[in-house]
């Protein structure tokens, strides 16, 4: 279902089928790059829906994708050590990177265990520019959506939503009383491809609001030249399919 030039909605009956659909599309993008010598740069996300997607990739696409050509980054990270159960890095490591035996040279995580959040964000921004150039253009950025419409760690009302210059910033999230490191809208909107992975009835209100107007953070993800694909189950996207 095409909703605009830049947004495409893919729906599946349940979360497992949605993850499988997104994994097949990942395979297609990673395997059909025009220049096979070029690195494929992916920014990963955290949360339950990406977890299922990672497991599907590792189980069903282990041998079909040339993983040696793919470099891994993170679109946001919680301000916790890498072994913390809340760490987005730990989630991806356990469900995707370790099962595929991805070497450390292809992994570029946020250092959230030392210094302060501003310093960590600045260092990660430098790493991204060193690896991708400026402006940094990711081949693919994975995102989720919260029930409040946040994406990455761009929460409604948070300071990072107003950023227009930086690629990565630290962001204080009042509702969580916590710091996050996050890609900014300027960086997200440079991407060639973005996948939103959204499942469950708890996301139905947010999805409806996002597709009806620009008020929520996720609705402001509109790449300059890239494409946004939404992978959702019918519990999350059903209202968009049936209309008002």
C-alpha positions as CSV (number, residue, x, y, z in Angstrom):
1,X,0.0,0.0,0.0
2,X,1.6,3.3,-1.1
3,X,0.6,6.3,1.0
4,X,2.9,8.9,-0.5
5,X,6.0,9.1,-2.7
6,X,8.2,8.4,0.3
7,X,6.1,6.1,2.5
8,X,5.0,2.5,1.8
9,X,2.9,0.4,4.2
10,X,3.3,-3.4,4.3
11,X,0.9,-5.3,6.5
12,X,0.8,-8.9,7.7
13,X,-1.6,-10.9,9.7
14,X,0.7,-11.2,12.8
15,X,4.0,-10.0,14.2
16,X,5.9,-13.1,13.0
17,X,4.8,-12.6,9.4
18,X,5.6,-8.9,9.6
19,X,9.1,-9.7,10.8
20,X,9.5,-12.2,8.0
21,X,8.4,-9.7,5.4
22,X,10.8,-7.1,6.7
23,X,13.7,-9.6,6.7
24,X,13.0,-10.5,3.1
25,X,13.1,-6.8,2.2
26,X,16.4,-6.4,4.1
27,X,17.8,-9.3,2.1
28,X,16.7,-7.7,-1.1
29,X,18.3,-4.4,-0.3
30,X,21.6,-5.8,1.1
31,X,21.9,-8.3,-1.8
32,X,21.1,-6.0,-4.7
33,X,23.4,-3.1,-4.1
34,X,24.7,-1.7,-7.4
35,X,28.3,-1.7,-6.3
36,X,29.2,-5.0,-4.7
37,X,32.5,-3.6,-3.3
38,X,30.7,-0.9,-1.3
39,X,29.9,-1.4,2.3
40,X,26.2,-1.6,3.3
41,X,25.7,0.6,6.4
42,X,22.7,-0.3,8.7
43,X,21.6,1.5,11.9
44,X,19.8,-0.9,14.3
45,X,17.0,-0.2,16.7
46,X,15.9,-1.6,20.1
47,X,12.7,-3.0,21.4
48,X,10.6,-6.1,21.2
49,X,9.6,-5.8,17.5
50,X,13.2,-5.4,16.2
51,X,14.1,-8.4,18.4
52,X,11.8,-10.7,16.4
53,X,13.2,-9.2,13.2
54,X,16.8,-9.9,14.2
55,X,16.0,-13.4,15.1
56,X,14.3,-14.0,11.8
57,X,17.3,-12.6,9.9
58,X,19.8,-14.8,11.9
59,X,17.7,-17.9,11.5
60,X,16.3,-17.6,8.0
61,X,18.9,-15.5,6.1
62,X,22.1,-16.7,7.7
63,X,23.6,-18.0,4.4
64,X,21.7,-16.0,1.9
65,X,23.3,-12.6,2.8
66,X,27.0,-11.7,2.5
67,X,27.2,-10.4,6.1
68,X,30.9,-9.5,5.6
69,X,29.9,-6.4,3.6
70,X,27.5,-5.0,6.3
71,X,28.5,-2.5,9.0
72,X,26.2,-2.1,12.0
73,X,25.4,1.1,13.9
74,X,22.6,2.1,16.3
75,X,19.9,4.7,15.7
76,X,19.6,5.3,19.5
77,X,20.9,3.9,22.7
78,X,19.9,3.9,26.4
79,X,22.4,5.4,28.8
80,X,23.3,2.1,30.3
81,X,26.4,-0.2,30.1
82,X,26.6,-2.6,27.1
83,X,25.8,-5.7,29.3
84,X,22.7,-4.1,30.8
85,X,19.4,-5.8,30.0
86,X,18.0,-2.5,28.7
87,X,20.9,-2.0,26.2
88,X,19.9,-1.8,22.5
89,X,23.4,-3.0,21.7
90,X,23.0,-6.1,24.0
91,X,19.7,-7.0,22.3
92,X,21.2,-6.9,18.8
93,X,24.3,-8.7,19.9
94,X,22.4,-11.6,21.4
95,X,19.8,-11.9,18.7
96,X,21.7,-11.0,15.5
97,X,25.4,-10.2,15.8
98,X,26.6,-13.2,17.8
99,X,24.5,-15.8,16.1
100,X,25.9,-14.5,12.8
101,X,29.5,-14.3,14.2
102,X,29.8,-10.6,13.0
103,X,33.4,-9.4,13.8
104,X,34.0,-6.4,16.0
105,X,35.4,-4.5,13.0
106,X,31.9,-4.3,11.6
107,X,30.2,-3.2,14.8
108,X,30.1,0.5,15.8
109,X,28.2,0.8,19.0
110,X,27.4,3.8,21.3
111,X,29.8,4.0,24.2
112,X,27.2,4.6,26.9
113,X,29.2,3.3,29.9
114,X,31.8,6.1,30.4
115,X,32.1,9.9,30.4
116,X,28.8,11.8,30.1
117,X,25.9,11.7,27.6
118,X,26.9,14.8,25.7
119,X,30.5,13.5,25.3
120,X,29.2,10.0,24.2
121,X,26.9,11.6,21.6
122,X,29.7,13.8,20.2
123,X,32.0,10.8,19.9
124,X,29.4,8.7,18.2
125,X,28.7,11.5,15.8
126,X,32.4,11.7,14.9
127,X,32.5,8.0,14.4
128,X,29.6,8.1,12.0
129,X,31.1,11.0,10.0
130,X,34.5,9.2,9.8
131,X,32.8,6.0,8.5
132,X,30.1,7.5,6.2
133,X,31.4,11.0,5.3
134,X,29.3,14.2,5.6
135,X,26.4,14.4,5.3
136,X,26.3,10.8,6.5
137,X,23.9,8.7,4.4
138,X,22.9,5.3,5.8
139,X,21.8,2.6,3.4
140,X,19.1,1.5,5.9
141,X,17.9,2.8,9.3
142,X,15.7,0.6,11.5
143,X,13.2,2.3,13.7
144,X,10.3,1.4,16.0
145,X,7.4,3.5,17.3
146,X,6.3,4.0,20.9
147,X,2.7,4.3,22.0
148,X,3.4,8.1,22.4
149,X,4.6,8.3,18.7
150,X,8.3,8.6,19.6
151,X,10.9,7.0,17.3
152,X,14.6,6.4,18.0
153,X,14.8,8.4,21.2
154,X,13.0,11.4,19.8
155,X,10.2,11.8,22.3
156,X,7.3,14.3,22.1
157,X,8.4,17.6,23.6
158,X,12.0,16.6,24.0
159,X,14.8,19.0,23.1
160,X,16.4,16.7,20.4
161,X,13.3,17.3,18.2
162,X,14.4,20.9,17.6
163,X,18.0,20.0,16.6
164,X,18.8,21.1,13.0
165,X,22.6,20.9,12.9
166,X,23.8,17.9,14.8
167,X,23.6,14.3,13.5
168,X,23.7,12.7,17.0
169,X,22.7,14.2,20.4
170,X,22.1,13.3,23.9
171,X,18.4,13.7,24.9
172,X,16.9,14.0,28.3
173,X,13.5,12.1,28.4
174,X,11.5,13.6,31.2
175,X,8.8,10.8,31.3
176,X,11.6,8.2,31.8
177,X,13.9,10.4,33.9
178,X,16.7,9.2,31.8
179,X,19.3,10.2,29.2
180,X,19.3,8.7,25.7
181,X,21.7,9.0,22.8
182,X,19.8,9.4,19.5
183,X,20.0,10.1,15.8
184,X,18.4,13.5,15.0
185,X,15.8,14.2,12.3
186,X,18.5,15.7,10.0
187,X,20.4,12.4,10.1
188,X,17.3,10.2,9.8
189,X,16.2,12.2,6.8
190,X,19.4,11.6,4.9
191,X,18.9,7.9,4.8
192,X,18.4,5.9,1.6
193,X,15.9,3.5,3.2
194,X,14.1,3.5,6.6
195,X,12.2,0.5,8.0
196,X,9.6,1.2,10.7
197,X,8.8,-2.1,12.5
198,X,5.5,-1.7,14.4
199,X,3.3,-4.4,15.9
200,X,0.5,-4.8,18.4
201,X,-2.8,-3.1,19.3
202,X,-1.0,-0.8,21.7
203,X,0.5,1.0,18.6
204,X,-2.8,1.5,16.7
205,X,-3.5,5.0,18.1
206,X,0.0,6.2,17.4
207,X,0.0,4.8,13.8
208,X,-3.3,6.4,13.0
209,X,-2.1,9.7,14.3
210,X,1.3,9.5,12.5
211,X,-0.4,8.8,9.1
212,X,-3.0,11.5,9.6
213,X,-0.7,14.4,10.4
214,X,2.8,15.6,11.4
215,X,2.3,16.2,15.1
216,X,4.2,13.1,16.4
217,X,7.9,12.6,16.1
218,X,7.7,9.5,13.8
219,X,5.6,11.5,11.4
220,X,8.5,13.8,10.8
221,X,10.7,11.1,9.3
222,X,10.6,12.1,5.7
223,X,13.9,11.4,3.9
224,X,15.2,14.0,1.4
225,X,15.6,11.4,-1.3
226,X,15.1,8.1,0.4
227,X,12.1,5.8,1.0
228,X,10.3,4.9,4.2
229,X,8.7,1.4,4.5
230,X,6.4,0.5,7.3
231,X,6.2,-3.2,8.4
232,X,3.2,-3.7,10.7
233,X,0.7,-6.4,11.7
234,X,-3.0,-5.8,11.3
235,X,-3.4,-5.1,15.0
236,X,-1.2,-2.0,14.7
237,X,-2.2,-0.9,11.2
238,X,-5.9,-2.1,10.9
239,X,-7.4,1.4,11.2
240,X,-5.3,2.6,8.2
241,X,-6.6,-0.2,6.1
242,X,-10.3,0.3,6.9
243,X,-10.4,4.1,6.7
244,X,-12.3,6.5,9.0
